[in-house]
Amino acid sequence: MSQLTPDEIQAHLSQMHGWTVQDNELVKSYDFKSYPDGLIFAMACGRLAEKRDHHPDLLVGWRKVRVSLSTHSEGGITQKDVDLAKEIDGLV
């Protein structure tokens, strides 16, 4: 699977609410009512990632979880990242 071009990434981003590109990664922060709610979300992300064998970086903070996706073996953003980002959005 190869990296997406900047134009391809922008086309996907136009359909993905809240996702941005930072340091060659897809990034989104999710806000929650409580710290445990964020932890539950992070665990659900982990389950999805394990099924797909594609693992995002998750930063859990107080009532917030930051998700960062990139395909390290390809050196950037691929369709796998876009697909997982959309699945993660479906968790909330």
Backbone atoms as SQL, in Angstrom:
CREATE TABLE atoms (id INTEGER PRIMARY KEY, chain TEXT, resi INTEGER, resn TEXT, atom TEXT, x REAL, y REAL, z REAL);
INSERT INTO atoms VALUES
  (1, 'A', 1, 'MET', 'N', 0.860, -1.176, 0.000),
  (2, 'A', 1, 'MET', 'CA', 0.000, 0.000, 0.000),
  (3, 'A', 1, 'MET', 'C', 0.903, 1.235, 0.000),
  (4, 'A', 2, 'SER', 'N', 0.654, 2.145, -0.912),
  (5, 'A', 2, 'SER', 'CA', 1.516, 3.324, -1.023),
  (6, 'A', 2, 'SER', 'C', 0.889, 4.538, -0.348),
  (7, 'A', 3, 'GLN', 'N', 1.738, 5.535, -0.106),
  (8, 'A', 3, 'GLN', 'CA', 1.279, 6.791, 0.484),
  (9, 'A', 3, 'GLN', 'C', 0.262, 7.451, -0.429),
  (10, 'A', 4, 'LEU', 'N', -0.685, 8.135, 0.193),
  (11, 'A', 4, 'LEU', 'CA', -1.620, 8.946, -0.576),
  (12, 'A', 4, 'LEU', 'C', -0.936, 10.258, -0.953),
  (13, 'A', 5, 'THR', 'N', -1.326, 10.824, -2.076),
  (14, 'A', 5, 'THR', 'CA', -0.799, 12.117, -2.484),
  (15, 'A', 5, 'THR', 'C', -1.462, 13.211, -1.645),
  (16, 'A', 6, 'PRO', 'N', -0.861, 14.389, -1.578),
  (17, 'A', 6, 'PRO', 'CA', -1.511, 15.492, -0.852),
  (18, 'A', 6, 'PRO', 'C', -2.929, 15.771, -1.351),
  (19, 'A', 7, 'ASP', 'N', -3.146, 15.699, -2.659),
  (20, 'A', 7, 'ASP', 'CA', -4.490, 15.925, -3.194),
  (21, 'A', 7, 'ASP', 'C', -5.469, 14.841, -2.743),
  (22, 'A', 8, 'GLU', 'N', -5.026, 13.603, -2.724),
  (23, 'A', 8, 'GLU', 'CA', -5.884, 12.508, -2.257),
  (24, 'A', 8, 'GLU', 'C', -6.214, 12.689, -0.777),
  (25, 'A', 9, 'ILE', 'N', -5.227, 13.074, 0.001),
  (26, 'A', 9, 'ILE', 'CA', -5.462, 13.296, 1.435),
  (27, 'A', 9, 'ILE', 'C', -6.479, 14.412, 1.632),
  (28, 'A', 10, 'GLN', 'N', -6.324, 15.523, 0.914),
  (29, 'A', 10, 'GLN', 'CA', -7.266, 16.632, 1.047),
  (30, 'A', 10, 'GLN', 'C', -8.674, 16.226, 0.640),
  (31, 'A', 11, 'ALA', 'N', -8.798, 15.412, -0.397),
  (32, 'A', 11, 'ALA', 'CA', -10.116, 14.930, -0.815),
  (33, 'A', 11, 'ALA', 'C', -10.773, 14.122, 0.301),
  (34, 'A', 12, 'HIS', 'N', -9.999, 13.274, 0.964),
  (35, 'A', 12, 'HIS', 'CA', -10.542, 12.499, 2.085),
  (36, 'A', 12, 'HIS', 'C', -10.887, 13.408, 3.261),
  (37, 'A', 13, 'LEU', 'N', -10.003, 14.345, 3.575),
  (38, 'A', 13, 'LEU', 'CA', -10.241, 15.235, 4.713),
  (39, 'A', 13, 'LEU', 'C', -11.528, 16.044, 4.551),
  (40, 'A', 14, 'SER', 'N', -11.882, 16.355, 3.328),
  (41, 'A', 14, 'SER', 'CA', -13.105, 17.130, 3.096),
  (42, 'A', 14, 'SER', 'C', -14.348, 16.360, 3.523),
  (43, 'A', 15, 'GLN', 'N', -14.207, 15.044, 3.681),
  (44, 'A', 15, 'GLN', 'CA', -15.326, 14.195, 4.089),
  (45, 'A', 15, 'GLN', 'C', -15.164, 13.646, 5.510),
  (46, 'A', 16, 'MET', 'N', -14.131, 14.107, 6.212),
  (47, 'A', 16, 'MET', 'CA', -13.824, 13.564, 7.548),
  (48, 'A', 16, 'MET', 'C', -13.813, 14.707, 8.559),
  (49, 'A', 17, 'HIS', 'N', -14.891, 14.841, 9.299),
  (50, 'A', 17, 'HIS', 'CA', -15.050, 15.949, 10.237),
  (51, 'A', 17, 'HIS', 'C', -13.998, 15.918, 11.350),
  (52, 'A', 18, 'GLY', 'N', -13.253, 17.009, 11.476),
  (53, 'A', 18, 'GLY', 'CA', -12.343, 17.180, 12.594),
  (54, 'A', 18, 'GLY', 'C', -10.942, 16.622, 12.414),
  (55, 'A', 19, 'TRP', 'N', -10.690, 15.871, 11.357),
  (56, 'A', 19, 'TRP', 'CA', -9.360, 15.313, 11.119),
  (57, 'A', 19, 'TRP', 'C', -8.491, 16.343, 10.418),
  (58, 'A', 20, 'THR', 'N', -7.221, 16.385, 10.792),
  (59, 'A', 20, 'THR', 'CA', -6.245, 17.267, 10.162),
  (60, 'A', 20, 'THR', 'C', -4.988, 16.463, 9.869),
  (61, 'A', 21, 'VAL', 'N', -4.070, 17.076, 9.155),
  (62, 'A', 21, 'VAL', 'CA', -2.756, 16.471, 8.924),
  (63, 'A', 21, 'VAL', 'C', -1.736, 17.275, 9.716),
  (64, 'A', 22, 'GLN', 'N', -0.993, 16.571, 10.563),
  (65, 'A', 22, 'GLN', 'CA', 0.088, 17.175, 11.350),
  (66, 'A', 22, 'GLN', 'C', 1.279, 16.225, 11.297),
  (67, 'A', 23, 'ASP', 'N', 2.413, 16.743, 10.903),
  (68, 'A', 23, 'ASP', 'CA', 3.635, 15.933, 10.849),
  (69, 'A', 23, 'ASP', 'C', 3.436, 14.628, 10.089),
  (70, 'A', 24, 'ASN', 'N', 2.758, 14.716, 8.938),
  (71, 'A', 24, 'ASN', 'CA', 2.549, 13.565, 8.066),
  (72, 'A', 24, 'ASN', 'C', 1.713, 12.457, 8.721),
  (73, 'A', 25, 'GLU', 'N', 0.793, 12.868, 9.597),
  (74, 'A', 25, 'GLU', 'CA', -0.134, 11.936, 10.249),
  (75, 'A', 25, 'GLU', 'C', -1.543, 12.515, 10.192),
  (76, 'A', 26, 'LEU', 'N', -2.537, 11.647, 10.169),
  (77, 'A', 26, 'LEU', 'CA', -3.920, 12.075, 10.378),
  (78, 'A', 26, 'LEU', 'C', -4.122, 12.198, 11.873),
  (79, 'A', 27, 'VAL', 'N', -4.685, 13.317, 12.317),
  (80, 'A', 27, 'VAL', 'CA', -4.812, 13.589, 13.745),
  (81, 'A', 27, 'VAL', 'C', -6.208, 14.132, 14.056),
  (82, 'A', 28, 'LYS', 'N', -6.762, 13.645, 15.162),
  (83, 'A', 28, 'LYS', 'CA', -8.035, 14.176, 15.659),
  (84, 'A', 28, 'LYS', 'C', -8.078, 14.024, 17.169),
  (85, 'A', 29, 'SER', 'N', -8.648, 15.022, 17.835),
  (86, 'A', 29, 'SER', 'CA', -8.863, 14.952, 19.282),
  (87, 'A', 29, 'SER', 'C', -10.358, 14.815, 19.543),
  (88, 'A', 30, 'TYR', 'N', -10.684, 13.938, 20.463),
  (89, 'A', 30, 'TYR', 'CA', -12.060, 13.697, 20.871),
  (90, 'A', 30, 'TYR', 'C', -12.224, 14.143, 22.313),
  (91, 'A', 31, 'ASP', 'N', -13.331, 14.825, 22.606),
  (92, 'A', 31, 'ASP', 'CA', -13.628, 15.277, 23.967),
  (93, 'A', 31, 'ASP', 'C', -14.707, 14.395, 24.581),
  (94, 'A', 32, 'PHE', 'N', -14.586, 14.170, 25.889),
  (95, 'A', 32, 'PHE', 'CA', -15.514, 13.305, 26.606),
  (96, 'A', 32, 'PHE', 'C', -16.000, 13.974, 27.882),
  (97, 'A', 33, 'LYS', 'N', -17.090, 13.476, 28.425),
  (98, 'A', 33, 'LYS', 'CA', -17.657, 14.037, 29.651),
  (99, 'A', 33, 'LYS', 'C', -16.839, 13.687, 30.880),
  (100, 'A', 34, 'SER', 'N', -16.097, 12.583, 30.805),
  (101, 'A', 34, 'SER', 'CA', -15.314, 12.159, 31.968),
  (102, 'A', 34, 'SER', 'C', -14.041, 11.461, 31.501),
  (103, 'A', 35, 'TYR', 'N', -13.081, 11.373, 32.400),
  (104, 'A', 35, 'TYR', 'CA', -11.842, 10.656, 32.113),
  (105, 'A', 35, 'TYR', 'C', -12.113, 9.188, 31.783),
  (106, 'A', 36, 'PRO', 'N', -12.961, 8.486, 32.577),
  (107, 'A', 36, 'PRO', 'CA', -13.248, 7.083, 32.236),
  (108, 'A', 36, 'PRO', 'C', -13.881, 6.912, 30.850),
  (109, 'A', 37, 'ASP', 'N', -14.707, 7.876, 30.419),
  (110, 'A', 37, 'ASP', 'CA', -15.288, 7.785, 29.078),
  (111, 'A', 37, 'ASP', 'C', -14.190, 7.798, 28.012),
  (112, 'A', 38, 'GLY', 'N', -13.173, 8.623, 28.213),
  (113, 'A', 38, 'GLY', 'CA', -12.040, 8.663, 27.292),
  (114, 'A', 38, 'GLY', 'C', -11.283, 7.350, 27.280),
  (115, 'A', 39, 'LEU', 'N', -11.121, 6.752, 28.447),
  (116, 'A', 39, 'LEU', 'CA', -10.433, 5.461, 28.532),
  (117, 'A', 39, 'LEU', 'C', -11.207, 4.363, 27.802),
  (118, 'A', 40, 'ILE', 'N', -12.518, 4.381, 27.948),
  (119, 'A', 40, 'ILE', 'CA', -13.355, 3.392, 27.264),
  (120, 'A', 40, 'ILE', 'C', -13.208, 3.556, 25.751),
  (121, 'A', 41, 'PHE', 'N', -13.212, 4.802, 25.283),
  (122, 'A', 41, 'PHE', 'CA', -13.019, 5.079, 23.866),
  (123, 'A', 41, 'PHE', 'C', -11.647, 4.586, 23.396),
  (124, 'A', 42, 'ALA', 'N', -10.610, 4.863, 24.172),
  (125, 'A', 42, 'ALA', 'CA', -9.252, 4.433, 23.807),
  (126, 'A', 42, 'ALA', 'C', -9.178, 2.911, 23.717),
  (127, 'A', 43, 'MET', 'N', -9.831, 2.204, 24.631),
  (128, 'A', 43, 'MET', 'CA', -9.854, 0.739, 24.572),
  (129, 'A', 43, 'MET', 'C', -10.582, 0.253, 23.318),
  (130, 'A', 44, 'ALA', 'N', -11.684, 0.919, 22.961),
  (131, 'A', 44, 'ALA', 'CA', -12.405, 0.532, 21.744),
  (132, 'A', 44, 'ALA', 'C', -11.539, 0.772, 20.512),
  (133, 'A', 45, 'CYS', 'N', -10.794, 1.871, 20.505),
  (134, 'A', 45, 'CYS', 'CA', -9.848, 2.133, 19.403),
  (135, 'A', 45, 'CYS', 'C', -8.815, 1.014, 19.333),
  (136, 'A', 46, 'GLY', 'N', -8.330, 0.603, 20.472),
  (137, 'A', 46, 'GLY', 'CA', -7.342, -0.466, 20.524),
  (138, 'A', 46, 'GLY', 'C', -7.871, -1.770, 19.966),
  (139, 'A', 47, 'ARG', 'N', -9.120, -2.087, 20.255),
  (140, 'A', 47, 'ARG', 'CA', -9.724, -3.314, 19.719),
  (141, 'A', 47, 'ARG', 'C', -9.836, -3.252, 18.194),
  (142, 'A', 48, 'LEU', 'N', -10.300, -2.097, 17.686),
  (143, 'A', 48, 'LEU', 'CA', -10.376, -1.929, 16.231),
  (144, 'A', 48, 'LEU', 'C', -8.998, -2.069, 15.599),
  (145, 'A', 49, 'ALA', 'N', -8.025, -1.409, 16.194),
  (146, 'A', 49, 'ALA', 'CA', -6.661, -1.424, 15.661),
  (147, 'A', 49, 'ALA', 'C', -6.098, -2.836, 15.628),
  (148, 'A', 50, 'GLU', 'N', -6.334, -3.571, 16.665),
  (149, 'A', 50, 'GLU', 'CA', -5.808, -4.939, 16.730),
  (150, 'A', 50, 'GLU', 'C', -6.433, -5.815, 15.650),
  (151, 'A', 51, 'LYS', 'N', -7.746, -5.652, 15.416),
  (152, 'A', 51, 'LYS', 'CA', -8.415, -6.415, 14.359),
  (153, 'A', 51, 'LYS', 'C', -7.828, -6.092, 12.987),
  (154, 'A', 52, 'ARG', 'N', -7.458, -4.842, 12.787),
  (155, 'A', 52, 'ARG', 'CA', -6.947, -4.391, 11.486),
  (156, 'A', 52, 'ARG', 'C', -5.427, -4.526, 11.379),
  (157, 'A', 53, 'ASP', 'N', -4.779, -4.889, 12.482),
  (158, 'A', 53, 'ASP', 'CA', -3.325, -4.933, 12.550),
  (159, 'A', 53, 'ASP', 'C', -2.728, -3.603, 12.063),
  (160, 'A', 54, 'HIS', 'N', -3.344, -2.534, 12.540),
  (161, 'A', 54, 'HIS', 'CA', -2.914, -1.177, 12.181),
  (162, 'A', 54, 'HIS', 'C', -3.154, -0.294, 13.402),
  (163, 'A', 55, 'HIS', 'N', -2.090, 0.160, 14.025),
  (164, 'A', 55, 'HIS', 'CA', -2.178, 0.708, 15.373),
  (165, 'A', 55, 'HIS', 'C', -1.881, 2.200, 15.433),
  (166, 'A', 56, 'PRO', 'N', -2.884, 3.009, 15.809),
  (167, 'A', 56, 'PRO', 'CA', -2.673, 4.449, 15.940),
  (168, 'A', 56, 'PRO', 'C', -1.933, 4.766, 17.243),
  (169, 'A', 57, 'ASP', 'N', -1.386, 5.961, 17.306),
  (170, 'A', 57, 'ASP', 'CA', -0.887, 6.471, 18.576),
  (171, 'A', 57, 'ASP', 'C', -2.072, 7.119, 19.280),
  (172, 'A', 58, 'LEU', 'N', -2.253, 6.790, 20.535),
  (173, 'A', 58, 'LEU', 'CA', -3.343, 7.337, 21.343),
  (174, 'A', 58, 'LEU', 'C', -2.745, 8.083, 22.527),
  (175, 'A', 59, 'LEU', 'N', -3.168, 9.310, 22.719),
  (176, 'A', 59, 'LEU', 'CA', -2.748, 10.096, 23.868),
  (177, 'A', 59, 'LEU', 'C', -3.988, 10.373, 24.701),
  (178, 'A', 60, 'VAL', 'N', -4.056, 9.762, 25.870),
  (179, 'A', 60, 'VAL', 'CA', -5.211, 9.912, 26.753),
  (180, 'A', 60, 'VAL', 'C', -4.897, 10.997, 27.771),
  (181, 'A', 61, 'GLY', 'N', -5.764, 11.991, 27.808),
  (182, 'A', 61, 'GLY', 'CA', -5.640, 13.069, 28.776),
  (183, 'A', 61, 'GLY', 'C', -6.928, 13.208, 29.562),
  (184, 'A', 62, 'TRP', 'N', -7.029, 14.272, 30.297),
  (185, 'A', 62, 'TRP', 'CA', -8.232, 14.511, 31.097),
  (186, 'A', 62, 'TRP', 'C', -9.383, 14.869, 30.171),
  (187, 'A', 63, 'ARG', 'N', -10.336, 13.940, 30.034),
  (188, 'A', 63, 'ARG', 'CA', -11.537, 14.083, 29.219),
  (189, 'A', 63, 'ARG', 'C', -11.235, 14.319, 27.741),
  (190, 'A', 64, 'LYS', 'N', -10.075, 13.840, 27.273),
  (191, 'A', 64, 'LYS', 'CA', -9.690, 14.031, 25.880),
  (192, 'A', 64, 'LYS', 'C', -8.815, 12.871, 25.429),
  (193, 'A', 65, 'VAL', 'N', -9.001, 12.441, 24.188),
  (194, 'A', 65, 'VAL', 'CA', -8.132, 11.434, 23.583),
  (195, 'A', 65, 'VAL', 'C', -7.709, 11.966, 22.213),
  (196, 'A', 66, 'ARG', 'N', -6.412, 11.968, 21.980),
  (197, 'A', 66, 'ARG', 'CA', -5.857, 12.391, 20.692),
  (198, 'A', 66, 'ARG', 'C', -5.420, 11.140, 19.932),
  (199, 'A', 67, 'VAL', 'N', -5.910, 11.008, 18.696),
  (200, 'A', 67, 'VAL', 'CA', -5.604, 9.864, 17.848),
  (201, 'A', 67, 'VAL', 'C', -4.707, 10.350, 16.706),
  (202, 'A', 68, 'SER', 'N', -3.601, 9.654, 16.484),
  (203, 'A', 68, 'SER', 'CA', -2.693, 9.965, 15.378),
  (204, 'A', 68, 'SER', 'C', -2.481, 8.705, 14.559),
  (205, 'A', 69, 'LEU', 'N', -2.688, 8.827, 13.254),
  (206, 'A', 69, 'LEU', 'CA', -2.584, 7.682, 12.352),
  (207, 'A', 69, 'LEU', 'C', -1.590, 7.950, 11.231),
  (208, 'A', 70, 'SER', 'N', -0.727, 6.989, 10.994),
  (209, 'A', 70, 'SER', 'CA', 0.122, 6.979, 9.807),
  (210, 'A', 70, 'SER', 'C', 0.627, 5.560, 9.617),
  (211, 'A', 71, 'THR', 'N', 0.994, 5.244, 8.401),
  (212, 'A', 71, 'THR', 'CA', 1.512, 3.915, 8.103),
  (213, 'A', 71, 'THR', 'C', 3.030, 4.016, 8.092),
  (214, 'A', 72, 'HIS', 'N', 3.642, 3.655, 9.201),
  (215, 'A', 72, 'HIS', 'CA', 5.080, 3.842, 9.377),
  (216, 'A', 72, 'HIS', 'C', 5.889, 3.107, 8.315),
  (217, 'A', 73, 'SER', 'N', 5.437, 1.923, 7.925),
  (218, 'A', 73, 'SER', 'CA', 6.179, 1.146, 6.931),
  (219, 'A', 73, 'SER', 'C', 6.186, 1.823, 5.562),
  (220, 'A', 74, 'GLU', 'N', 5.211, 2.714, 5.320),
  (221, 'A', 74, 'GLU', 'CA', 5.136, 3.434, 4.048),
  (222, 'A', 74, 'GLU', 'C', 5.631, 4.875, 4.177),
  (223, 'A', 75, 'GLY', 'N', 5.921, 5.299, 5.397),
  (224, 'A', 75, 'GLY', 'CA', 6.448, 6.640, 5.609),
  (225, 'A', 75, 'GLY', 'C', 5.437, 7.757, 5.512),
  (226, 'A', 76, 'GLY', 'N', 4.159, 7.441, 5.715),
  (227, 'A', 76, 'GLY', 'CA', 3.148, 8.495, 5.655),
  (228, 'A', 76, 'GLY', 'C', 1.739, 7.955, 5.710),
  (229, 'A', 77, 'ILE', 'N', 0.823, 8.747, 5.202),
  (230, 'A', 77, 'ILE', 'CA', -0.602, 8.439, 5.269),
  (231, 'A', 77, 'ILE', 'C', -0.996, 7.580, 4.067),
  (232, 'A', 78, 'THR', 'N', -1.693, 6.470, 4.360),
  (233, 'A', 78, 'THR', 'CA', -2.182, 5.573, 3.319),
  (234, 'A', 78, 'THR', 'C', -3.689, 5.395, 3.475),
  (235, 'A', 79, 'GLN', 'N', -4.268, 4.636, 2.568),
  (236, 'A', 79, 'GLN', 'CA', -5.696, 4.350, 2.637),
  (237, 'A', 79, 'GLN', 'C', -6.047, 3.619, 3.936),
  (238, 'A', 80, 'LYS', 'N', -5.123, 2.814, 4.458),
  (239, 'A', 80, 'LYS', 'CA', -5.369, 2.124, 5.740),
  (240, 'A', 80, 'LYS', 'C', -5.660, 3.125, 6.849),
  (241, 'A', 81, 'ASP', 'N', -4.947, 4.251, 6.841),
  (242, 'A', 81, 'ASP', 'CA', -5.151, 5.274, 7.868),
  (243, 'A', 81, 'ASP', 'C', -6.521, 5.929, 7.718),
  (244, 'A', 82, 'VAL', 'N', -6.873, 6.254, 6.494),
  (245, 'A', 82, 'VAL', 'CA', -8.181, 6.869, 6.237),
  (246, 'A', 82, 'VAL', 'C', -9.296, 5.923, 6.659),
  (247, 'A', 83, 'ASP', 'N', -9.182, 4.659, 6.293),
  (248, 'A', 83, 'ASP', 'CA', -10.219, 3.679, 6.630),
  (249, 'A', 83, 'ASP', 'C', -10.360, 3.527, 8.142),
  (250, 'A', 84, 'LEU', 'N', -9.237, 3.431, 8.851),
  (251, 'A', 84, 'LEU', 'CA', -9.308, 3.277, 10.305),
  (252, 'A', 84, 'LEU', 'C', -9.840, 4.546, 10.955),
  (253, 'A', 85, 'ALA', 'N', -9.475, 5.707, 10.439),
  (254, 'A', 85, 'ALA', 'CA', -9.987, 6.971, 10.984),
  (255, 'A', 85, 'ALA', 'C', -11.511, 7.003, 10.899),
  (256, 'A', 86, 'LYS', 'N', -12.049, 6.588, 9.787),
  (257, 'A', 86, 'LYS', 'CA', -13.509, 6.580, 9.612),
  (258, 'A', 86, 'LYS', 'C', -14.158, 5.580, 10.574),
  (259, 'A', 87, 'GLU', 'N', -13.525, 4.443, 10.779),
  (260, 'A', 87, 'GLU', 'CA', -14.061, 3.464, 11.739),
  (261, 'A', 87, 'GLU', 'C', -14.014, 4.012, 13.154),
  (262, 'A', 88, 'ILE', 'N', -12.933, 4.688, 13.492),
  (263, 'A', 88, 'ILE', 'CA', -12.815, 5.267, 14.832),
  (264, 'A', 88, 'ILE', 'C', -13.899, 6.312, 15.044),
  (265, 'A', 89, 'ASP', 'N', -14.170, 7.136, 14.027),
  (266, 'A', 89, 'ASP', 'CA', -15.261, 8.105, 14.137),
  (267, 'A', 89, 'ASP', 'C', -16.589, 7.417, 14.442),
  (268, 'A', 90, 'GLY', 'N', -16.769, 6.212, 13.927),
  (269, 'A', 90, 'GLY', 'CA', -17.996, 5.476, 14.171),
  (270, 'A', 90, 'GLY', 'C', -18.167, 5.004, 15.601),
  (271, 'A', 91, 'LEU', 'N', -17.110, 5.077, 16.395),
  (272, 'A', 91, 'LEU', 'CA', -17.206, 4.658, 17.795),
  (273, 'A', 91, 'LEU', 'C', -17.916, 5.664, 18.680),
  (274, 'A', 92, 'VAL', 'N', -17.930, 6.928, 18.259),
  (275, 'A', 92, 'VAL', 'CA', -18.522, 7.986, 19.113),
  (276, 'A', 92, 'VAL', 'C', -19.882, 8.396, 18.632);
